[in-house]
Amino acid sequence: MGCCESSFLAETHPEKDHTNLSYPPQSHPSPSALLEPSTGVPSFSEFSFSDLKAATNNFSSDNIVSESGEKAPNLVYKGRLQNRRWIAVKKFTKMAWPDPKQFAEEAWGVGKLRHKRLANLIGYCCDGDERLLVAEYMPNDTLAKHLFHWENQTIEWAMRLRVAFCIAEALDYCSSQGRPLYHDLNAYRVLFDEDGDPRLSCFGLMKNSRDGKSYSTNLAYTPPEYLRNGRVTPESVIYSFGTVLLDLLSGKHIPPSHALDMIRGKNIILLMDSHLEGHFSTDEATVVVDLASRCLQYEPRERPSTKVLVGTLASLQMKPDVPSYVMLGISKHEETPPTPQRPLSPMGEACSRMDLTAIHQILVMTHYKDDEGTNELSFQEWTQQMRDMLESRKRGDFAFRDKDFKTAVDCYSQFIDVGTMVSPTVFARRSLCYLLCDQPDVALRDAMQAQCVYPEWPTAFYMQSVALAKLDMHNDAADMLNEATALEEKKQKGGKAT
């Protein structure tokens, strides 16, 4: 067996595939591969549409995490990048931002922000009419879910105070960085991370369209000045923060006018969430009610600043040593993908054992039958260059069959570099060659490229599972094995994989 060079794969040209998606130049680190040392958050970068299409399983409806599902004006999808990082992808309606430069400038402005109280923006995509934002993914639902639609327990008082304080900190940070405007702040914009800590969604820092003329769909919660002139101001954000305080106090979405009537009537106890069953400090509740009342003043100039919000709520913080996930009554979010419950195929068995020899035999036997339909060439495209490219693939196939993996990599790379045709099988075969030469990092990338070409190809997922296992990412490897098994079962039942 030959051995491969230990360096990362010399990069290829952008390639065409049957969906006409373009790949980003791979001589640079992939988006979100580099973490900022001070925050541990990925550097802000531009994504290709094919990156995000692959990450979200072709924007599958199963991946929609918008609170109103497919009816949301701008859908948010859960996705997973090539480097296994989970992301949230906001997909705007077509032409919400006709000018790509304007969209990019707005995104870069928000992308400069980095704070532990934000679900930070890590990238964007401008591709044709497509406009998308990419943010850190928060796995533990929204404040609205925990406050209004809880199943096991309501949020305890100390945690409600923590949420208010953390969001105030986020708003104060944004204001200090010259980004004081937040569009439609509400309980759906407050998210909980893997530790159960509250974060403010970065999506609200960016307008929903170039003119920004969209706020709450419910006029009862909209700042009065917005109804007058259609403009969001820093004071409008404070008003919206006041409505979030009302949510935290009452456990319900109460129109501000009704809440203010209760406050003026000194009916604070009636305002409080009955599910707290009296387990709160009346003195603390009075402070929060007073703060909410000030935030909801009709005249914008009479509302407090973000610094006043932080200072007022900081004095109410209790249980600083108790983790948020404990107070929320949830388990700390650990990724433990289920192992497949269905029987594994021979390929699945080989991958679960990391039996590279068995995988090699299966790929040799399968040959190129899964490549059907990925390339349709006209007679004019059968140039000498094409013939040379196919000859390099043929030499690679002979070397692959004979287990000369160094030569196979060289020949397959020649085929890929031309870029006229794409072949998921070539990527899968080169991936295995790298695994056999102890280079799981580039093997994983090749397997991901195979998935980009053929998004629901079980073999692409199987090869990813082996590469991830070799990289000691065993939970991720199990996740990929499970996905591959499900796709293979779907294919066997006649579900057309595309």
SVG drawing of the C-alpha trace seen along z (x, -y; Angstrom):
<svg xmlns="http://www.w3.org/2000/svg" viewBox="-57 -63 61 70">
<polyline fill="none" stroke="black" stroke-width="0.4" points="0.0,0.0 1.3,-3.4 1.1,-6.3 -0.1,-9.8 1.6,-13.0 0.8,-14.3 0.0,-17.9 -3.6,-19.1 -4.9,-18.4 -3.7,-20.9 -6.9,-22.6 -9.1,-22.2 -10.8,-24.7 -14.4,-25.5 -16.5,-22.8 -19.8,-22.4 -22.5,-20.0 -25.9,-19.0 -27.6,-21.6 -25.3,-24.4 -24.1,-25.3 -20.6,-26.8 -18.2,-25.8 -16.1,-28.3 -12.4,-28.4 -11.0,-25.9 -7.5,-27.2 -8.9,-29.3 -10.2,-28.0 -13.9,-27.0 -16.3,-29.5 -16.5,-29.4 -13.4,-27.2 -11.4,-29.9 -12.4,-30.8 -11.7,-34.3 -9.3,-33.7 -11.0,-36.2 -14.5,-34.9 -14.3,-31.3 -16.9,-32.4 -16.2,-31.8 -14.9,-34.7 -17.5,-36.5 -17.4,-35.3 -19.3,-34.9 -20.9,-31.5 -21.7,-30.0 -25.3,-29.0 -24.1,-25.4 -22.6,-25.4 -25.9,-26.4 -27.9,-24.1 -25.9,-21.2 -25.9,-22.2 -29.8,-22.4 -30.4,-19.3 -31.5,-21.4 -33.5,-23.7 -35.7,-20.8 -39.0,-21.7 -37.9,-19.3 -35.1,-21.8 -37.4,-24.8 -37.1,-26.2 -39.0,-29.5 -41.6,-29.8 -44.4,-30.1 -43.0,-27.3 -43.4,-27.6 -45.8,-30.6 -42.9,-32.8 -42.1,-35.7 -38.4,-34.9 -37.7,-31.3 -35.0,-30.2 -33.5,-26.7 -31.3,-24.6 -28.2,-23.4 -24.8,-21.7 -21.6,-22.8 -18.9,-20.7 -16.8,-21.3 -19.8,-19.8 -20.8,-23.2 -24.6,-23.7 -25.9,-26.9 -29.1,-28.9 -29.8,-30.1 -32.3,-32.9 -33.5,-32.9 -35.1,-36.1 -38.0,-36.3 -36.7,-36.8 -35.7,-40.4 -36.3,-41.7 -32.8,-43.1 -32.5,-43.8 -29.0,-45.4 -26.5,-42.7 -24.0,-45.4 -26.5,-47.0 -27.3,-43.6 -23.6,-42.7 -22.8,-46.0 -25.6,-45.6 -24.5,-42.0 -20.9,-42.9 -22.0,-45.7 -23.9,-43.2 -21.1,-40.6 -18.6,-42.7 -20.5,-42.3 -19.3,-39.6 -20.8,-39.1 -21.6,-36.2 -25.2,-37.5 -25.7,-37.4 -26.4,-34.5 -23.7,-35.9 -23.9,-36.4 -21.1,-34.4 -21.8,-34.9 -24.0,-35.7 -24.7,-34.7 -25.5,-36.8 -26.0,-34.5 -28.2,-35.7 -31.5,-36.7 -30.7,-34.7 -30.1,-36.6 -29.2,-34.6 -27.8,-35.2 -25.9,-32.6 -25.8,-32.6 -24.8,-30.5 -27.4,-27.8 -29.1,-27.9 -30.4,-24.3 -32.7,-25.0 -35.7,-26.9 -37.0,-30.4 -38.2,-32.3 -41.7,-32.2 -41.6,-28.4 -40.4,-28.1 -42.7,-30.9 -45.9,-30.4 -45.8,-26.8 -43.9,-24.9 -44.6,-21.2 -42.7,-20.2 -42.3,-23.3 -42.6,-27.1 -39.5,-29.3 -38.7,-30.1 -38.5,-33.7 -34.7,-33.9 -34.3,-32.6 -36.7,-35.3 -34.6,-37.9 -31.5,-36.4 -33.1,-36.5 -34.1,-40.2 -30.6,-41.1 -28.8,-39.2 -30.9,-40.7 -30.4,-44.2 -26.7,-43.5 -26.9,-42.4 -28.8,-45.6 -26.3,-47.8 -23.4,-46.2 -25.0,-46.7 -25.7,-50.3 -22.1,-50.8 -21.0,-49.4 -23.1,-51.8 -25.9,-49.3 -28.7,-50.5 -31.5,-49.5 -33.2,-46.1 -36.2,-45.2 -39.2,-43.6 -37.7,-42.6 -40.0,-40.0 -39.9,-36.6 -39.3,-34.8 -36.0,-36.6 -34.6,-35.4 -32.9,-32.1 -31.2,-29.6 -27.8,-28.1 -26.4,-24.7 -25.9,-25.7 -29.4,-27.2 -28.0,-30.7 -30.2,-33.4 -29.0,-35.0 -30.4,-37.7 -30.8,-36.7 -28.6,-38.7 -31.2,-38.5 -33.1,-41.3 -30.1,-43.6 -30.6,-43.5 -33.6,-44.9 -36.0,-42.5 -35.7,-44.4 -33.8,-47.3 -36.4,-49.8 -36.8,-48.2 -40.6,-48.8 -41.6,-45.7 -42.1,-45.5 -44.5,-43.5 -47.4,-41.9 -49.5,-42.8 -50.0,-46.6 -50.9,-46.3 -47.2,-45.6 -45.7,-48.1 -44.0,-51.3 -46.4,-54.2 -43.9,-56.4 -43.4,-53.6 -47.1,-53.7 -46.7,-57.5 -43.7,-57.6 -42.7,-54.0 -39.2,-54.4 -37.4,-52.3 -35.4,-54.3 -33.2,-53.3 -36.2,-54.4 -38.4,-52.0 -36.2,-49.2 -36.6,-50.2 -40.3,-50.1 -40.1,-46.6 -37.9,-45.5 -40.7,-46.7 -43.1,-44.2 -40.6,-41.4 -40.5,-42.4 -44.3,-42.1 -44.0,-38.6 -41.6,-37.6 -43.8,-39.0 -47.1,-37.6 -46.1,-34.5 -48.5,-35.7 -48.3,-38.1 -50.3,-41.0 -50.9,-44.1 -49.0,-47.0 -52.1,-49.1 -53.8,-46.5 -50.7,-45.9 -50.3,-49.7 -53.9,-49.9 -53.2,-47.1 -50.0,-48.8 -51.7,-52.1 -54.4,-50.4 -51.8,-48.9 -52.9,-45.4 -49.4,-44.0 -50.3,-40.6 -53.0,-40.2 -50.3,-40.9 -47.9,-38.2 -47.8,-34.7 -50.1,-32.5 -47.8,-29.5 -45.1,-31.0 -47.5,-30.2 -46.2,-33.1 -42.6,-32.0 -41.2,-35.4 -40.2,-38.5 -42.8,-41.2 -40.1,-43.8 -38.2,-42.5 -41.4,-42.2 -42.2,-45.8 -38.8,-47.0 -39.4,-45.1 -42.9,-46.4 -41.7,-49.9 -38.9,-49.4 -41.4,-48.0 -43.7,-50.9 -40.9,-53.4 -39.9,-51.5 -43.5,-51.7 -43.9,-55.4 -45.7,-57.0 -43.0,-59.7 -39.7,-58.1 -37.5,-60.6 -39.1,-59.5 -37.9,-55.9 -34.7,-54.7 -31.3,-54.0 -29.8,-50.6 -27.3,-51.4 -30.2,-52.1 -31.8,-48.7 -28.5,-46.9 -27.9,-48.7 -31.5,-48.1 -31.6,-44.5 -28.0,-43.7 -29.1,-44.4 -31.8,-41.8 -29.6,-38.8 -29.8,-35.8 -28.4,-32.3 -25.3,-33.3 -23.7,-29.9 -26.7,-27.9 -26.4,-27.0 -29.1,-28.2 -30.0,-24.8 -30.8,-23.7 -33.1,-26.7 -34.8,-26.0 -35.3,-22.4 -33.6,-21.0 -30.7,-18.7 -27.5,-20.3 -27.5,-20.0 -25.2,-17.2 -25.1,-15.8 -25.7,-12.1 -27.2,-11.1 -29.1,-7.9 -27.6,-4.8 -29.5,-3.3 -32.3,-1.0 -32.8,0.6 -30.4,3.3 -27.2,2.0 -26.4,2.8 -23.0,4.3 -21.8,0.7 -23.2,-0.4 -21.6,2.5 -18.2,1.9 -18.4,-1.8 -19.5,-1.2 -16.5,1.1 -14.2,-1.3 -13.3,1.6 -11.6,-0.2 -10.8,3.0 -14.4,4.0 -15.4,0.5 -12.9,0.7 -14.4,3.9 -17.9,2.5 -16.9,-0.7 -15.0,1.4 -18.1,3.6 -20.5,0.7 -18.3,-1.1 -20.1,-4.2 -23.8,-3.1 -24.7,-5.9 -23.3,-8.6 -26.2,-8.3 -27.7,-11.6 -25.1,-13.8 -23.6,-14.8 -25.2,-15.3 -22.6,-16.1 -23.2,-17.4 -21.4,-16.0 -19.4,-19.3 -18.0,-18.7 -16.2,-15.5 -12.9,-17.4 -9.4,-16.1 -9.4,-17.6 -12.4,-15.6 -10.9,-12.4 -7.7,-13.1 -9.8,-13.7 -11.7,-10.5 -8.4,-8.7 -7.1,-10.1 -10.2,-8.8 -9.7,-5.4 -6.1,-5.2 -7.3,-6.2 -9.8,-3.4 -7.1,-0.8 -4.9,-2.1 -7.8,-2.1 -8.7,1.5 -5.1,2.5 -4.8,0.7 -2.2,-1.8 -3.8,-4.6 -1.1,-7.2 -1.5,-6.9 -5.3,-6.8 -5.3,-10.1 -3.1,-11.7 -5.2,-10.5 -8.5,-11.4 -7.2,-14.8 -6.3,-15.4 -9.9,-14.4 -11.4,-16.8 -9.0,-19.7 -10.4,-20.0 -13.8,-20.6 -15.8,-19.9 -17.5,-16.8 -18.3,-16.0 -18.5,-12.6 -19.7,-11.8 -18.1,-8.3 -14.6,-9.9 -14.9,-12.0 -16.0,-9.0 -13.1,-6.9 -10.5,-9.6 -12.0,-10.0 -11.3,-6.4 -7.8,-6.7 -7.1,-9.5 -8.5,-7.4 -6.1,-4.6 -3.3,-7.1 -4.3,-8.3 -5.5,-11.7 -9.1,-11.8 -9.3,-15.6 -9.1,-15.8 -11.1,-12.5 -14.0,-14.3 -13.9,-17.2 -14.1,-14.9 -17.0,-13.1 -18.7,-16.4 -18.0,-17.4 -19.7,-14.1 -22.7,-15.2 -22.8,-18.6 -22.9,-16.9 -25.5,-14.3 -27.2,-15.7 -29.1,-12.4 -26.4,-9.9 -26.0,-7.4 -22.4,-6.6 -21.4,-10.3 -22.8,-10.1 -21.2,-6.8 -17.8,-8.1 -18.3,-11.1 -19.1,-8.9 -15.8,-7.0 -13.8,-10.2 -15.4,-11.7 -14.7,-8.5 -11.1,-8.7 -11.0,-12.3 -12.4,-11.0 -15.7,-12.9 -17.7,-9.8 -21.0,-11.5 -20.9,-13.2 -19.8,-9.9 -22.9,-8.1 -25.1,-10.9 -23.8,-10.5 -24.1,-6.8 -27.8,-7.2 -28.5,-9.6 -26.8,-7.3 -28.8,-4.3 -32.1,-6.3 -31.3,-7.5 -30.4,-4.0 -33.6,-2.6 -35.6,-5.4 -33.8,-4.5 -34.6,-0.8 -38.3,-1.6 -38.3,-3.5 -38.0,-7.1 -36.1,-8.9 -32.9,-10.4 -32.0,-13.5"/>
</svg>
